[in-house]
């Protein structure tokens, strides 16, 4: 082509090259990315430091006592004190929570999402449930003391503690986590695409058949993920248990106590053991035994969560 | 996708041979409407409202058995609304309200004591976007009959339904695999198999091929030609050539834009061959020749 066209072409090429090449590294985005990374590491570092501190403090206990720490009951002697009663208490509470909170919570979520008409009353119920999820746990403790303890007494499970036992504690914790179960289950149900429901109705299914055969199976992974959250809350809360009258000091069931007596008698839970041991006068309780109890609590929690996650992965099909 | 149709006066119904038909008879564009076929669905002055919105006004049309009836018309003219009223799918929309009658073998489907669940077992539906259940292919087809209390051989029923939907050969070795592993066209044929598994009388198809590629579309159309030997089919389509290819009779809907409200109404309903060559109404001719819509 002509020299003029060539010059124009070169000028365009130069201008484009100048504008699309950067003058050097662009600092602002990099700095922002760096800042985010630092914040992430800081928060993880705090957690890691905390866990490391606890693990280091707990190590002597496990080293010298090994498994007997987990299998021994409470004792005033730091050499023989163990968390077994606490493990039993926590697991019984977790069991009651699962038996009570999940069926009721999932059923409530199904009703709210599938059957309830979209009117002011439904929205009010929805808002109330969300507010209840945020109520401080000690309030649930007072609720438990006022209502569930007499209830347990009246149905004959009062036992030697007149109702201030692990049964009442379990019911109270179930009430505590119920709003969370309802909310997470409702989210999971809402996430099921409506085309699946339409297809179900299209082949002549009733609403319950559509829910049971299609909506709930699809929502199950999400509901089980919610299990992880609720179990963590149920196992970790200490305040409501203190109000319900959990034994914070030493206690031991009588030698010939029946299962019923043990169930309705004094009880304790892992977080409460941690709490009470940090207040003992003997230093070993606070320095080495309490951290070891925390480690046991974390392990129990991880195992329960692991089961929930395993269940969720099994139900999360390859579709 | 749509090429300009020839002006009505220059068109004669063409005789075409079908590609993969199991019968050797040539297929006529414009279908085979036969006035001896009984009317099994009768829409009588049907009006549909969504709350205060008057969606469809005064639709009256008879649907004859073992024929393919097509609903065509511009967007928003109410074709899908009318279709969904026939199997009471509009019940799923809380604000939907129906006036007038939809008779099925003489019974008003909106009359007292009619159970919509039972209605949908007689009048099946295939949706625009394939929506198989997140289950295996076998479970997709067997779900409908199972909840209807089918007590016979389920394996046999599943095989027959998939065979009728021209899908058996492709899936017979993988019945336990996920329905989502199938291609779009296969999923839609699976949805057809699912719909016919409950042995309905009538199949409603709401733009069944609009999300499919041309080859898959052709297979669905071939399927309709075979299925009409046993089922009455009503298809909503916005593809006029498709309506011309598959249907025996065609209903043309349009929209009244009236004081700000768009209300759908039936403009013309006649044999397909007539509607595409010599329609009665000017509005129909305008739509078919592409002057609007």
HADDOCK unambig.tbl for C-alpha pairs under 7 A between the chains (distance, minus, plus):
assign (segid A and resid 195 and name CA) (segid B and resid 131 and name CA) 6.11 0.50 0.50
assign (segid A and resid 196 and name CA) (segid B and resid 131 and name CA) 6.29 0.50 0.50
assign (segid A and resid 196 and name CA) (segid B and resid 133 and name CA) 6.05 0.50 0.50
assign (segid A and resid 199 and name CA) (segid B and resid 131 and name CA) 6.42 0.50 0.50
assign (segid A and resid 202 and name CA) (segid B and resid 120 and name CA) 6.11 0.50 0.50
assign (segid A and resid 202 and name CA) (segid B and resid 124 and name CA) 6.30 0.50 0.50
assign (segid A and resid 202 and name CA) (segid B and resid 125 and name CA) 5.70 0.50 0.50
assign (segid A and resid 203 and name CA) (segid B and resid 120 and name CA) 6.10 0.50 0.50
assign (segid A and resid 203 and name CA) (segid B and resid 121 and name CA) 5.97 0.50 0.50
assign (segid A and resid 203 and name CA) (segid B and resid 124 and name CA) 6.24 0.50 0.50
assign (segid A and resid 203 and name CA) (segid B and resid 144 and name CA) 5.39 0.50 0.50
assign (segid A and resid 203 and name CA) (segid B and resid 195 and name CA) 6.17 0.50 0.50
assign (segid A and resid 204 and name CA) (segid B and resid 117 and name CA) 4.74 0.50 0.50
assign (segid A and resid 204 and name CA) (segid B and resid 118 and name CA) 6.27 0.50 0.50
assign (segid A and resid 204 and name CA) (segid B and resid 120 and name CA) 4.68 0.50 0.50
assign (segid A and resid 204 and name CA) (segid B and resid 121 and name CA) 4.91 0.50 0.50
assign (segid A and resid 204 and name CA) (segid B and resid 144 and name CA) 6.76 0.50 0.50
assign (segid A and resid 205 and name CA) (segid B and resid 117 and name CA) 6.08 0.50 0.50
assign (segid A and resid 205 and name CA) (segid B and resid 147 and name CA) 6.89 0.50 0.50
assign (segid A and resid 206 and name CA) (segid B and resid 117 and name CA) 6.06 0.50 0.50
assign (segid A and resid 319 and name CA) (segid B and resid 134 and name CA) 5.95 0.50 0.50
assign (segid A and resid 319 and name CA) (segid B and resid 178 and name CA) 5.96 0.50 0.50
assign (segid A and resid 319 and name CA) (segid B and resid 180 and name CA) 6.15 0.50 0.50
